[in-house]
Amino acid sequence: MLTSARLETWLRASIEEADFPERGRLCGGHFRRLGQGVLALTPDHAAPEARACVLSVGVHGNETAPMELLDGLLSRLAGGELRLGAPTLVILGNPEATRRGVRYVGTNLNRLFRRDLDAAGMEPERARALMAAVDAFFNRHSGLPRLHYDLHTAIRDSRYPRFAVSPFTERTAVEPAQWQWLAAADIQAVLHQHRHSWTFSHYSKHYQGAQAFTLELGSALPFGHNDLAALAPMGELLAALLEGREPAPAPSTRMAFFRVAHELMRESASFRLAFPDDTPNFTEFAPGTLLAEDGRAGETRVGESPLAVVFPNAGVEIGARAALLVRPESPPG
């Protein structure tokens, strides 16, 4: 059995396609490599508060801060600073895109997580492999509550640099404790989706009944340029999950809550946004403001009440979402 010292090299080995041991020991359990960019951490004994946790990074290949955050946690496990107490599936979503330093290679991986996917290509094949890995993991640990945090960074600035996207599904309600954990982890805002989005976190919530979120943790920057100090509270939340401890809570009223009112789609090659490309997420627009023009869909304007914009990106593929238009709402409960 190999030693835990190799665990901290897993992320780099996954990106560089370097050799990495199939399995090894770590403090409180063992690890096993299940394929490219997929690592299972299994405790010798699950702690009383343990959940079956999926922690994914790099679904968009150039979003490096979550990778560095996760790498630090794996180093703490390798060094014995943390003791594994919960089964955890660690995933580097799109290693090829990370190697190239791009968001994706052929198409946006984070729109492909649906069981009826029939598309061909590198990213569709990767989506199928990751869905199978998540299904197998949750099935192996069917007696434990399920959780999936998919860690990202945004491609632009934001009024709320750290925010959570709560996927829509009719099947699984959010546990109130999740809001308290995220507030303590210094998440500043929550965005409720209004329909199925087929993202990675949506997959686990919709198909597997997991507590699942997409967590946006600042801006997309190259390796070595991320402010990891700002992510220390999130690191402590993830450390608690790895150890099978109940994470620290904080009042959910610390966070601002929003809900999607409308999706702005790019319908033609002539699509353009009517505001600057560097407009931050959650920027609010007054009633009547022109938001976009499209050769097929025409103009999109704000209606009778203000709307804020999230994830604006005029350069998406035709037929893809170019922005979310959102409204504030009261905190739950």
Order of alpha helices (4+ residues) and beta strands (2+ residues): alpha-beta-beta-beta-beta-alpha-beta-alpha-alpha-beta-beta-alpha-beta-alpha-beta-alpha-beta-beta-beta-beta-beta-beta-beta
